[in-house]
């Protein structure tokens, strides 16, 4: 009789362990299936960022454009910035296609992204000195700008641009923007 009681007790404990394990699996499956609220990500615009442009010593004839997320949410910097070299610029500075990153650059509040600006090369033509740089952010489709543009003063009282100018896509680090 004693051995039958032990067997019954063991069977009861085993059943409880199995039931507890199945309950845990059900809870885990339910929480995995429950949709999680996605983090709110907005587009980077001149309203939620700070833009600066500066001369860099290397490579020569280059500027560095920096965007810093001043907002409270993550923001996506799509493509490359639309740039106008000078107040009367007739065309946007072309994007350097070979600098296209594999993914959209997403900035957390306080983080920065970078774009390198090649201003001229000796084999370019039809140059001019620009005192300002108009900057607009690209939309998600990369076919137009979003938000208001911003005008920045260029360093040294003006920068020479010619037909060989370009801007890189937004990059997560300075080296990729200038040397990538």
Secondary structure, DSSP 4 states (H G I P E B T S, - for coil): -HHHHHHHHHHHHHHHHHHHHHHHHHHHHHHHHSPPPPPPEEE--TTSEEEEEEE-SSSTTEEEEEEEE-SSSEEEEEEEEEEEESTT-SSPPPB-GGG--SS-EEE-TT-EEEEEEE---TT--S-EEESEEEEEEE-TTSSSEEEEEEEEEPGGG-EEE-TT-EEPPPBSSHHHHHH-
